[in-house]
Amino acid sequence: MKLKFFRTVCGLALLGCLAGVPAVAQDAPEGGRDAGRGRMAHDTERREQIEERIRERFSSMLRNELALSDEQADMVLPAMQDLEATKREVGRERRDVARALRRGLDQGANDVELEDLLNKFEQLDDDLRSAEKLALDGIDAELNVRQRVQLRFFVQHFRTELRDRMHRGRERMERRQPRPERPHPDGR
């Protein structure tokens, strides 16, 4: 069972690597700007398909790992999906605020601006913790103690494996990128 679980997580992580790859390069591709828009739409559609497959597989694995009854699955799986969507949304906002904080520090923003951004950053952390607690309280009400424990380990393991696989996939993609030619030291 553990080997099967590991293989499934690895497969999902590979799909996740594809979802984490930048959609398009900054430069317009051959064929002009319209070709770039078509490529962006295709990449976005592809990413959405991959993300949907990951969500479906996550749900299937969660159902099997926790041995959820049909009634439990009907409550737990949508709640988990809603929680993950909230985490993605808040995570994006949090990264945006973190970038704004870094820019503010680098560009000499005044203390009031930095404090406002810091307060927003901390509020997003609080919002995320509250959303997670509320969702888990509702989910826990549907599970027995063993399932609640398994849920925590399952989610943690799944996220760690997915993050690690995405990181390794990005590193492989970066190694495949052609390196810009450097002029020869002798000027050749």
C-alpha atoms as a printed R data frame, in Angstrom:
    type eleno elety resid chain resno       x      y       z
1   ATOM     1    CA   MET     A     1   0.000  0.000   0.000
2   ATOM     2    CA   LYS     A     2   2.818  2.448   0.857
3   ATOM     3    CA   LEU     A     3   4.607  1.786  -2.453
4   ATOM     4    CA   LYS     A     4   1.384  2.368  -4.370
5   ATOM     5    CA   PHE     A     5   0.785  5.565  -2.409
6   ATOM     6    CA   PHE     A     6   4.326  6.769  -3.092
7   ATOM     7    CA   ARG     A     7   4.025  6.043  -6.826
8   ATOM     8    CA   THR     A     8   0.743  7.914  -6.988
9   ATOM     9    CA   VAL     A     9   2.167 10.912  -5.155
10  ATOM    10    CA   CYS     A    10   5.188 10.881  -7.463
11  ATOM    11    CA   GLY     A    11   2.917 10.831 -10.499
12  ATOM    12    CA   LEU     A    12   0.868 13.704  -9.136
13  ATOM    13    CA   ALA     A    13   4.010 15.613  -8.346
14  ATOM    14    CA   LEU     A    14   5.171 15.205 -11.920
15  ATOM    15    CA   LEU     A    15   1.877 16.636 -13.105
16  ATOM    16    CA   GLY     A    16   2.348 19.403 -10.573
17  ATOM    17    CA   CYS     A    17   5.740 20.186 -12.082
18  ATOM    18    CA   LEU     A    18   4.057 20.855 -15.373
19  ATOM    19    CA   ALA     A    19   1.509 23.085 -13.682
20  ATOM    20    CA   GLY     A    20   4.288 25.081 -12.053
21  ATOM    21    CA   VAL     A    21   6.158 25.815 -15.265
22  ATOM    22    CA   PRO     A    22   5.787 29.418 -16.473
23  ATOM    23    CA   ALA     A    23   3.100 29.679 -19.118
24  ATOM    24    CA   VAL     A    24   5.068 31.617 -21.714
25  ATOM    25    CA   ALA     A    25   8.328 33.430 -22.077
26  ATOM    26    CA   GLN     A    26   8.413 37.204 -21.840
27  ATOM    27    CA   ASP     A    27   9.325 37.663 -25.497
28  ATOM    28    CA   ALA     A    28   6.646 37.287 -28.150
29  ATOM    29    CA   PRO     A    29   7.006 33.977 -29.971
30  ATOM    30    CA   GLU     A    30   7.432 33.598 -33.698
31  ATOM    31    CA   GLY     A    31   4.263 34.429 -35.536
32  ATOM    32    CA   GLY     A    32   3.675 37.669 -33.696
33  ATOM    33    CA   ARG     A    33   1.598 38.746 -30.757
34  ATOM    34    CA   ASP     A    34  -1.547 36.813 -31.759
35  ATOM    35    CA   ALA     A    35   0.383 33.544 -31.827
36  ATOM    36    CA   GLY     A    36   1.578 34.344 -28.321
37  ATOM    37    CA   ARG     A    37  -2.001 34.842 -27.129
38  ATOM    38    CA   GLY     A    38  -3.006 31.496 -28.599
39  ATOM    39    CA   ARG     A    39  -0.064 29.853 -26.873
40  ATOM    40    CA   MET     A    40  -0.954 31.534 -23.571
41  ATOM    41    CA   ALA     A    41  -4.561 30.347 -23.830
42  ATOM    42    CA   HIS     A    42  -3.386 26.815 -24.624
43  ATOM    43    CA   ASP     A    43  -0.913 26.846 -21.718
44  ATOM    44    CA   THR     A    44  -3.599 28.150 -19.340
45  ATOM    45    CA   GLU     A    45  -6.048 25.502 -20.510
46  ATOM    46    CA   ARG     A    46  -3.402 22.799 -20.148
47  ATOM    47    CA   ARG     A    47  -2.483 24.000 -16.659
48  ATOM    48    CA   GLU     A    48  -6.158 23.958 -15.638
49  ATOM    49    CA   GLN     A    49  -6.526 20.403 -16.940
50  ATOM    50    CA   ILE     A    50  -3.467 19.277 -14.993
51  ATOM    51    CA   GLU     A    51  -4.664 21.003 -11.837
52  ATOM    52    CA   GLU     A    52  -8.065 19.332 -12.209
53  ATOM    53    CA   ARG     A    53  -6.411 15.910 -12.570
54  ATOM    54    CA   ILE     A    54  -4.334 16.580  -9.464
55  ATOM    55    CA   ARG     A    55  -7.467 17.553  -7.522
56  ATOM    56    CA   GLU     A    56  -9.278 14.445  -8.715
57  ATOM    57    CA   ARG     A    57  -6.361 12.205  -7.810
58  ATOM    58    CA   PHE     A    58  -5.955 13.903  -4.432
59  ATOM    59    CA   SER     A    59  -9.639 13.269  -3.721
60  ATOM    60    CA   SER     A    60  -9.413  9.655  -4.803
61  ATOM    61    CA   MET     A    61  -6.291  9.024  -2.734
62  ATOM    62    CA   LEU     A    62  -7.747 10.808   0.294
63  ATOM    63    CA   ARG     A    63 -10.919  8.756   0.068
64  ATOM    64    CA   ASN     A    64  -8.932  5.524  -0.106
65  ATOM    65    CA   GLU     A    65  -6.291  6.441   2.481
66  ATOM    66    CA   LEU     A    66  -8.876  7.450   5.091
67  ATOM    67    CA   ALA     A    67 -11.356  4.716   4.064
68  ATOM    68    CA   LEU     A    68 -14.104  7.326   3.827
69  ATOM    69    CA   SER     A    69 -17.703  6.205   3.594
70  ATOM    70    CA   ASP     A    70 -19.806  7.728   0.809
71  ATOM    71    CA   GLU     A    71 -21.446 10.071   3.327
72  ATOM    72    CA   GLN     A    72 -18.083 11.175   4.707
73  ATOM    73    CA   ALA     A    73 -16.663 11.673   1.228
74  ATOM    74    CA   ASP     A    74 -19.652 13.830   0.235
75  ATOM    75    CA   MET     A    75 -18.804 16.224   3.056
76  ATOM    76    CA   VAL     A    76 -15.035 15.947   3.407
77  ATOM    77    CA   LEU     A    77 -13.891 16.135  -0.217
78  ATOM    78    CA   PRO     A    78 -15.681 19.391  -1.153
79  ATOM    79    CA   ALA     A    79 -14.556 20.951   2.140
80  ATOM    80    CA   MET     A    80 -10.938 19.972   1.415
81  ATOM    81    CA   GLN     A    81 -11.183 21.340  -2.120
82  ATOM    82    CA   ASP     A    82 -12.629 24.628  -0.826
83  ATOM    83    CA   LEU     A    83  -9.858 24.858   1.759
84  ATOM    84    CA   GLU     A    84  -7.172 24.234  -0.860
85  ATOM    85    CA   ALA     A    85  -8.706 26.893  -3.139
86  ATOM    86    CA   THR     A    86  -8.697 29.361  -0.245
87  ATOM    87    CA   LYS     A    87  -5.073 28.513   0.509
88  ATOM    88    CA   ARG     A    88  -4.074 29.083  -3.113
89  ATOM    89    CA   GLU     A    89  -5.871 32.433  -3.233
90  ATOM    90    CA   VAL     A    90  -4.492 33.681   0.091
91  ATOM    91    CA   GLY     A    91  -1.062 32.338  -0.841
92  ATOM    92    CA   ARG     A    92  -1.058 34.420  -4.036
93  ATOM    93    CA   GLU     A    93  -2.094 37.522  -2.101
94  ATOM    94    CA   ARG     A    94   0.540 36.831   0.544
95  ATOM    95    CA   ARG     A    95   3.284 36.490  -2.100
96  ATOM    96    CA   ASP     A    96   2.158 39.782  -3.688
97  ATOM    97    CA   VAL     A    97   2.325 41.575  -0.339
98  ATOM    98    CA   ALA     A    98   5.712 39.991   0.426
99  ATOM    99    CA   ARG     A    99   7.033 41.294  -2.919
100 ATOM   100    CA   ALA     A   100   5.622 44.737  -2.126
101 ATOM   101    CA   LEU     A   101   7.337 44.638   1.271
102 ATOM   102    CA   ARG     A   102  10.646 43.686  -0.351
103 ATOM   103    CA   ARG     A   103  10.263 46.480  -2.943
104 ATOM   104    CA   GLY     A   104   9.383 48.910  -0.164
105 ATOM   105    CA   LEU     A   105  12.516 48.008   1.743
106 ATOM   106    CA   ASP     A   106  14.691 48.168  -1.369
107 ATOM   107    CA   GLN     A   107  13.206 51.455  -2.566
108 ATOM   108    CA   GLY     A   108  13.119 53.212   0.803
109 ATOM   109    CA   ALA     A   109   9.378 53.253   1.523
110 ATOM   110    CA   ASN     A   110   8.411 55.180   4.636
111 ATOM   111    CA   ASP     A   111   7.530 53.451   7.892
112 ATOM   112    CA   VAL     A   112   3.787 54.037   7.512
113 ATOM   113    CA   GLU     A   113   3.712 52.312   4.106
114 ATOM   114    CA   LEU     A   114   5.815 49.415   5.380
115 ATOM   115    CA   GLU     A   115   3.666 49.040   8.488
116 ATOM   116    CA   ASP     A   116   0.479 48.967   6.393
117 ATOM   117    CA   LEU     A   117   1.945 46.233   4.197
118 ATOM   118    CA   LEU     A   118   3.223 44.309   7.213
119 ATOM   119    CA   ASN     A   119  -0.221 44.489   8.841
120 ATOM   120    CA   LYS     A   120  -1.809 43.206   5.642
121 ATOM   121    CA   PHE     A   121   0.758 40.396   5.473
122 ATOM   122    CA   GLU     A   122   0.034 39.354   9.062
123 ATOM   123    CA   GLN     A   123  -3.726 39.626   8.496
124 ATOM   124    CA   LEU     A   124  -3.458 37.241   5.553
125 ATOM   125    CA   ASP     A   125  -1.624 34.762   7.791
126 ATOM   126    CA   ASP     A   126  -4.383 35.101  10.397
127 ATOM   127    CA   ASP     A   127  -7.088 34.711   7.742
128 ATOM   128    CA   LEU     A   128  -5.437 31.562   6.446
129 ATOM   129    CA   ARG     A   129  -5.145 30.026   9.914
130 ATOM   130    CA   SER     A   130  -8.791 30.878  10.650
131 ATOM   131    CA   ALA     A   131 -10.011 29.411   7.356
132 ATOM   132    CA   GLU     A   132  -7.997 26.249   7.943
133 ATOM   133    CA   LYS     A   133  -9.264 25.845  11.504
134 ATOM   134    CA   LEU     A   134 -12.872 26.419  10.475
135 ATOM   135    CA   ALA     A   135 -12.613 23.927   7.602
136 ATOM   136    CA   LEU     A   136 -10.845 21.300   9.697
137 ATOM   137    CA   ASP     A   137 -13.364 21.673  12.527
138 ATOM   138    CA   GLY     A   138 -16.144 20.904  10.051
139 ATOM   139    CA   ILE     A   139 -14.228 18.041   8.484
140 ATOM   140    CA   ASP     A   140 -13.200 16.589  11.846
141 ATOM   141    CA   ALA     A   141 -16.845 16.424  12.897
142 ATOM   142    CA   GLU     A   142 -17.369 13.867  10.099
143 ATOM   143    CA   LEU     A   143 -14.324 11.709  10.884
144 ATOM   144    CA   ASN     A   144 -13.314  9.330  13.622
145 ATOM   145    CA   VAL     A   145 -10.103  9.965  15.562
146 ATOM   146    CA   ARG     A   146  -7.994  7.620  13.413
147 ATOM   147    CA   GLN     A   147  -9.209  9.288  10.210
148 ATOM   148    CA   ARG     A   148  -8.486 12.754  11.639
149 ATOM   149    CA   VAL     A   149  -4.908 11.760  12.393
150 ATOM   150    CA   GLN     A   150  -4.506 10.114   8.988
151 ATOM   151    CA   LEU     A   151  -5.858 13.250   7.314
152 ATOM   152    CA   ARG     A   152  -3.153 15.439   8.862
153 ATOM   153    CA   PHE     A   153  -0.367 13.087   7.836
154 ATOM   154    CA   PHE     A   154  -1.808 12.509   4.379
155 ATOM   155    CA   VAL     A   155  -2.124 16.209   3.555
156 ATOM   156    CA   GLN     A   156   1.316 17.031   4.932
157 ATOM   157    CA   HIS     A   157   2.953 14.167   3.036
158 ATOM   158    CA   PHE     A   158   1.100 14.980  -0.185
159 ATOM   159    CA   ARG     A   159   2.086 18.660  -0.086
160 ATOM   160    CA   THR     A   160   5.712 17.927   0.756
161 ATOM   161    CA   GLU     A   161   6.065 15.388  -2.044
162 ATOM   162    CA   LEU     A   162   4.339 17.680  -4.534
163 ATOM   163    CA   ARG     A   163   6.475 20.681  -3.559
164 ATOM   164    CA   ASP     A   164   9.689 18.642  -3.739
165 ATOM   165    CA   ARG     A   165   8.794 17.173  -7.117
166 ATOM   166    CA   MET     A   166   7.873 20.592  -8.492
167 ATOM   167    CA   HIS     A   167  11.175 22.003  -7.277
168 ATOM   168    CA   ARG     A   168  13.149 19.190  -8.896
169 ATOM   169    CA   GLY     A   169  11.115 19.552 -12.094
170 ATOM   170    CA   ARG     A   170  11.867 23.272 -12.268
171 ATOM   171    CA   GLU     A   171  15.549 22.575 -11.751
172 ATOM   172    CA   ARG     A   172  15.493 20.053 -14.619
173 ATOM   173    CA   MET     A   173  13.687 22.569 -16.838
174 ATOM   174    CA   GLU     A   174  16.234 25.261 -16.011
175 ATOM   175    CA   ARG     A   175  19.098 22.935 -16.907
176 ATOM   176    CA   ARG     A   176  17.467 22.308 -20.288
177 ATOM   177    CA   GLN     A   177  17.235 26.015 -21.128
178 ATOM   178    CA   PRO     A   178  19.817 27.045 -23.699
179 ATOM   179    CA   ARG     A   179  22.507 29.165 -22.172
180 ATOM   180    CA   PRO     A   180  23.287 32.490 -23.819
181 ATOM   181    CA   GLU     A   181  26.488 32.459 -25.769
182 ATOM   182    CA   ARG     A   182  29.306 34.303 -24.078
183 ATOM   183    CA   PRO     A   183  31.927 36.134 -26.069
184 ATOM   184    CA   HIS     A   184  35.277 34.415 -26.116
185 ATOM   185    CA   PRO     A   185  37.856 36.098 -23.818
186 ATOM   186    CA   ASP     A   186  40.098 36.682 -26.807
187 ATOM   187    CA   GLY     A   187  37.318 38.597 -28.562
188 ATOM   188    CA   ARG     A   188  36.586 35.831 -31.076
